[in-house]
Each structure stands twice: as C-alpha cells, then as structure tokens.
Amino acid sequence: MLYFSQRDYFLKSAKVFGENVAAVRQIFDRNGYHDYRLNQEYQCLEFHVSKIKILNRLNVEVGISTNILEKRNGKTYLHELKVDVTTPQTFQLSDL
C-alpha cells in the first residue's frame, strides 16, 4: 500500500475521509482493487497512490500521506509526518 518516492525518499500513501470513503470504496470494489485499509474509527480509507487516477470521475479531495519508518524499543513503526491534498484530476504520480 506504500509507495517509495524517488524524489524525497519518503513513503507515501493516499487517503480519503468521511463521506468520500463509501464512494471511493465502491469504485475500487467495482474495479477489482481490494488492497486498501479501512479505518472505521477515523472514517478513513487508505490506499496506494497509483490508484488515485481511478477516481477521476469523483469530485473528491485525496490526502497524500508522507511517512517514515521509525525504530523504537526494537520495534518498527510507521510515522506519518504530514498530509498534503490533491484531487484525482490534478494528481500526477511523477510529482511524488
């Protein structure tokens, strides 16, 4: 689900929130894409950035999550640094 950016060397994922989750999930399911993570508590659907363009008919904002792996006490954690906003119509994978 994570994309390793050759530009900034961070790990990236895409996220939609709230009322957009159901519409995005429906499009993914119709297209046979099921490799996403649904977080009911935060009403968030996380998925690979390469799937953003599938959503080009939706008027949704997509968060681009920038992450690092952090080691603490012998365990590795994914640590989110920031979330930028894009749309399926303007997103270019090459920009990451």
C-alpha positions as CSV (number, residue, x, y, z in Angstrom):
1,M,0.0,0.0,0.0
2,L,3.0,2.3,0.4
3,Y,4.9,4.0,-2.4
4,F,8.6,4.8,-2.0
5,S,9.3,8.2,-3.5
6,Q,12.5,8.5,-5.6
7,R,12.2,12.3,-5.2
8,D,12.2,12.8,-1.4
9,Y,12.8,9.1,-0.2
10,F,9.7,9.1,2.0
11,L,6.9,6.5,1.9
12,K,3.6,7.7,0.5
13,S,0.0,6.5,0.7
14,A,-3.3,8.1,-0.3
15,K,-6.3,8.7,2.0
16,V,-9.9,9.8,1.7
17,F,-12.0,10.6,4.7
18,G,-15.6,10.9,5.9
19,E,-18.4,10.8,3.3
20,N,-16.0,10.1,0.5
21,V,-15.0,6.7,1.9
22,A,-18.1,4.9,0.6
23,A,-17.9,6.3,-2.9
24,V,-14.2,5.5,-3.3
25,R,-14.6,2.0,-1.9
26,Q,-17.4,1.3,-4.3
27,I,-15.3,2.3,-7.3
28,F,-12.3,0.2,-6.1
29,D,-14.5,-2.8,-5.5
30,R,-16.1,-2.4,-9.0
31,N,-12.6,-2.3,-10.5
32,G,-11.4,-5.3,-8.5
33,Y,-9.0,-3.4,-6.3
34,H,-9.2,-4.5,-2.7
35,D,-5.7,-3.7,-1.3
36,Y,-6.9,-0.8,0.8
37,R,-7.2,-0.3,4.5
38,L,-10.4,0.9,6.1
39,N,-10.2,2.6,9.4
40,Q,-13.8,2.8,10.9
41,E,-12.7,4.8,13.9
42,Y,-11.3,7.7,11.9
43,Q,-13.6,7.2,8.9
44,C,-10.5,6.9,6.6
45,L,-9.7,4.7,3.6
46,E,-6.0,4.3,2.8
47,F,-4.7,3.0,-0.5
48,H,-1.8,3.0,-2.9
49,V,-1.2,6.4,-4.6
50,S,-1.2,4.7,-8.1
51,K,-5.0,4.2,-7.7
52,I,-5.8,7.9,-7.3
53,K,-6.5,8.2,-11.1
54,I,-9.2,5.6,-11.0
55,L,-11.2,8.2,-9.1
56,N,-11.1,10.8,-11.8
57,R,-14.9,10.9,-12.2
58,L,-15.3,11.8,-8.5
59,N,-15.1,15.3,-7.1
60,V,-13.1,14.3,-4.0
61,E,-10.0,15.6,-2.2
62,V,-7.4,12.9,-1.6
63,G,-4.8,13.2,1.1
64,I,-1.2,12.3,0.3
65,S,0.3,10.9,3.5
66,T,4.1,11.3,3.8
67,N,5.7,8.7,6.2
68,I,8.9,7.3,7.6
69,L,9.7,4.1,9.4
70,E,10.9,4.7,12.9
71,K,12.6,2.2,15.2
72,R,11.7,2.4,18.9
73,N,12.5,-0.2,21.6
74,G,13.3,-2.8,19.0
75,K,10.1,-2.4,17.0
76,T,9.5,-0.6,13.7
77,Y,6.6,1.9,13.5
78,L,5.2,3.8,10.5
79,H,5.2,7.5,11.5
80,E,3.1,10.0,9.5
81,L,4.8,13.3,9.0
82,K,2.3,15.3,7.0
83,V,-0.7,15.1,4.7
84,D,-1.0,17.1,1.5
85,V,-4.2,17.5,-0.5
86,T,-4.7,16.7,-4.2
87,T,-7.5,15.7,-6.5
88,P,-7.8,12.8,-8.9
89,Q,-7.9,15.3,-11.8
90,T,-4.7,17.1,-10.9
91,F,-2.6,14.3,-9.3
92,Q,0.5,13.0,-11.2
93,L,2.4,10.1,-9.8
94,S,5.6,11.6,-11.3
95,D,5.2,14.5,-8.9
96,L,5.9,12.3,-5.9
